[in-house]
């Protein structure tokens, strides 16, 4: 049986041996949107994306080897536009957790300059920001903003307890996590601490 799962800001493809119940990661292209198994079970076609890589169709062997891109629908955009990848950092929170945070820097980023920051808080609330292409993760950097996407308490992909701890605690640990991220990011030299905003 093949399936996808939220795991620490990614969506890998897994399989499980029904007889032994052994779970194995097949491939992690950052975000797997959809997949199908060939009738002979030897190959898999999947649609995947990453923050810096728009969706396209890929082919991979069922053991996870020889992943190959099959479609190039988005190549004209990739060639014409500076699509920014995400950087991943982990920030300590007073809750005791390390909070995964994706950062996308502006086009023509210069570390000697200061940039406004947008802190984007995901909804759900039980969901995750994943390393997957999204228009807003590119539009704001294209306008000169740094954007940060934290996965605080309530996020999926970090164990069921971490996800469930937001239940009946909408403004507790999750708030501490998000504020810890904001406090940490404002200390970075290229972040303009006078121009930080939140969205979600």
C-alpha positions in Angstrom: 0.0 0.0 0.0 1.3 3.4 -1.0 0.4 6.6 0.8 1.5 10.2 1.5 1.8 11.8 4.9 2.7 15.2 6.4 6.2 14.9 7.8 8.2 17.9 9.2 7.1 20.3 6.5 7.2 17.9 3.6 4.8 15.4 2.0 6.8 12.2 1.1 5.5 9.1 -0.6 5.6 5.9 1.6 4.7 2.3 1.3 3.7 -0.2 3.9 4.2 -3.9 3.7 0.8 -5.3 4.8 2.2 -8.6 6.1 5.0 -7.1 8.2 3.5 -3.6 8.7 6.9 -2.2 7.9 6.7 1.4 6.6 9.3 2.7 4.2 9.8 6.1 2.7 9.9 5.7 -1.1 10.8 9.2 -2.2 10.6 12.7 -0.7 10.4 15.3 -3.5 9.3 17.9 -0.8 5.6 17.9 -1.6 3.8 15.0 -3.3 0.4 16.1 -4.6 -0.8 13.0 -6.4 0.6 9.7 -7.5 -0.4 6.5 -9.4 1.3 3.1 -9.5 1.9 1.3 -12.8 0.0 -2.0 -13.3 3.2 -4.0 -12.9 4.0 -2.2 -9.6 7.5 -1.3 -10.7 7.1 2.4 -11.4 5.3 5.3 -10.1 4.1 8.5 -11.7 3.7 11.5 -9.4 3.1 15.2 -9.4 5.4 17.0 -7.0 6.6 20.5 -6.1 8.9 22.5 -3.8 8.9 26.1 -2.9 11.4 26.9 -5.6 10.0 24.3 -8.1 6.5 24.5 -9.6 4.4 21.4 -10.1 5.3 18.9 -12.8 5.0 15.2 -13.5 7.8 12.9 -12.5 8.6 9.2 -12.8 10.3 7.1 -10.2 11.0 3.4 -9.6 9.0 1.8 -6.8 12.1 1.5 -4.7 12.6 5.3 -5.0 15.4 5.3 -7.4 15.9 7.0 -10.8 13.5 9.9 -10.3 13.0 11.6 -13.6 11.1 14.7 -14.7 8.5 13.9 -17.4 6.7 17.2 -18.0 8.0 20.7 -18.5 4.8 22.7 -18.5 6.3 25.3 -16.1 9.8 25.5 -17.6 9.0 28.8 -19.5 8.1 30.4 -16.2 11.1 28.8 -14.4 13.4 30.2 -17.2 11.9 33.7 -17.1 11.3 34.3 -13.4 13.6 34.2 -10.4 11.6 31.6 -8.4 12.9 31.7 -4.9 13.5 28.6 -2.8 12.8 28.2 0.9 15.4 28.1 3.6 14.6 26.0 6.7 15.5 27.1 10.2 14.5 25.8 13.6 13.7 28.3 16.4 13.5 27.6 20.1 10.2 28.4 21.8 9.4 28.8 25.5 7.1 25.8 25.1 10.2 23.7 24.8 9.7 22.9 21.2 11.9 23.7 18.2 9.7 25.5 15.6 10.3 24.7 12.0 10.2 27.9 10.0 10.5 28.3 6.2 12.0 31.6 5.0 11.8 32.9 1.4 14.1 35.9 0.7 13.4 38.7 -1.8 14.7 38.7 -5.4 18.2 40.1 -5.7 18.6 39.6 -1.9 21.5 41.6 -0.4 22.5 40.6 3.2 23.9 44.1 3.8 20.4 45.6 3.4 17.3 45.5 5.6 14.0 44.1 4.4 10.5 44.2 5.7 9.2 40.8 7.0 5.8 39.1 6.7 5.1 36.4 9.2 2.5 34.1 7.7 0.5 32.0 10.2 -1.2 29.0 8.7 -4.8 28.1 9.4 -6.4 24.8 10.0 -5.3 25.1 12.7 -4.2 21.5 12.4 -2.3 21.6 9.2 1.3 22.4 8.1 3.2 24.7 5.9 5.0 22.4 3.5 7.9 22.9 1.2 5.6 23.2 -1.8 5.2 25.9 -4.5 2.6 28.5 -3.8 2.0 31.8 -5.6 2.0 33.9 -2.4 5.4 32.5 -1.4 6.8 34.2 -4.5 4.6 37.3 -4.9 5.8 38.9 -1.7 9.5 38.3 -2.2 9.0 39.6 -5.7 7.8 42.9 -4.0 10.8 43.1 -1.7 9.6 41.3 1.4 11.1 38.5 3.4 8.3 35.9 4.1 8.5 33.5 7.0 6.2 30.5 7.5 6.4 28.8 10.9 4.9 25.4 11.9 3.9 26.0 15.6 1.9 23.8 17.9 -1.1 22.5 16.1 0.9 21.8 13.0 0.7 18.3 11.4 3.8 16.4 10.6 5.5 16.5 14.1 3.6 13.8 15.9 -0.1 13.6 17.0 0.6 15.0 20.4 2.1 18.2 18.9 -0.9 18.5 16.6 -3.5 17.9 19.3 -2.0 20.3 21.8 -3.7 23.3 20.1 -7.2 21.8 20.9 -9.0 24.1 23.4 -5.7 26.1 23.6 -6.0 28.4 20.6 -4.0 31.2 22.2 -1.6 29.3 24.4 1.4 27.4 23.2 0.8 28.2 19.5 0.9 31.9 20.4 4.2 31.5 22.3 5.7 29.6 19.4 4.7 32.3 16.8 6.0 35.1 19.0 9.2 33.2 19.6 9.7 33.1 15.8 8.9 36.8 15.5 11.3 37.7 18.3 14.1 35.5 16.8 13.7 36.8 13.2 13.7 40.5 14.2 17.3 40.0 15.5 18.6 38.9 12.1 20.7 41.8 10.6 18.9 41.9 7.3 15.4 42.0 8.8 14.0 45.5 9.4 12.5 45.2 12.9 10.5 48.4 12.4 8.6 46.8 9.4 7.3 43.4 10.6 3.7 42.3 10.0 1.6 39.2 10.3 -0.9 37.6 7.9 -2.7 34.3 7.8 
